[in-house]
Amino acid sequence: MPRKDGTGSVGAGGCASITRQVERGVGRGRMRGSAIAGLKAYCECSNCGEIAKHLRGVPCTSLKCPKCGMTMNRK
């Protein structure tokens, strides 16, 4: 925008830059941190070592070990 008032040609800085941002994933929800960890996470019993697959949205500390009944922890 030559006059910085909204007039002028779009050129390379207009729609092209928005398209590049969308291609890179800018503005889209991407999996980060705990979401990625939840895909391959396990709950482990600190007493007997029993391992169970972590269920998304369910804290490991709310689960009881099927073998000994103790509280499970995130591995």
C-alpha positions in Angstrom: 0.0 0.0 0.0 1.9 3.0 -1.2 0.0 5.6 0.8 -0.7 3.5 3.8 -4.3 4.5 3.8 -5.8 1.3 2.3 -5.5 2.4 -1.3 -3.1 1.0 -3.8 -2.4 -2.4 -5.3 -2.4 -5.6 -3.3 0.9 -6.8 -4.7 2.9 -9.5 -3.0 2.2 -8.4 0.5 -1.6 -9.0 0.4 -3.3 -12.2 -0.3 0.0 -14.0 -1.0 1.2 -13.6 2.5 -2.1 -14.8 4.0 -1.9 -17.9 1.8 1.7 -18.6 3.0 0.6 -18.2 6.6 -2.3 -20.7 6.1 0.1 -23.2 4.5 2.5 -22.9 7.4 -0.4 -23.6 9.9 -0.6 -20.1 11.4 -3.9 -19.6 13.0 -4.8 -23.3 13.1 -4.9 -25.4 16.2 -1.9 -27.7 16.4 -1.1 -30.3 18.9 1.5 -29.2 21.4 2.8 -30.2 24.8 0.4 -32.4 26.8 -1.8 -33.2 23.8 1.1 -34.9 22.1 2.2 -36.6 25.3 -1.3 -38.0 25.8 -1.1 -40.0 22.6 1.6 -42.4 23.8 1.4 -41.9 27.6 0.9 -44.5 30.2 -0.2 -44.7 33.8 2.1 -46.7 36.1 1.6 -48.0 39.6 4.3 -46.8 41.9 3.8 -49.8 44.2 3.9 -52.9 41.9 4.9 -51.3 38.5 1.7 -52.3 36.6 1.3 -50.2 33.4 -2.0 -49.2 31.8 -2.6 -47.0 28.8 -3.5 -43.4 29.7 -7.0 -42.4 28.8 -7.3 -38.8 27.4 -9.1 -36.6 29.8 -8.8 -39.0 32.7 -6.0 -38.2 35.2 -3.8 -41.1 36.1 -4.1 -40.2 39.8 -7.8 -40.9 39.6 -7.2 -44.5 38.5 -6.5 -47.4 40.9 -4.1 -50.2 40.0 -6.0 -53.4 39.0 -3.4 -55.6 40.8 -2.8 -53.9 44.2 -5.4 -51.1 44.4 -2.9 -48.2 44.8 -3.1 -44.9 43.0 -1.6 -44.8 39.5 0.9 -42.1 38.3 1.7 -40.7 34.9 4.7 -42.3 33.2 
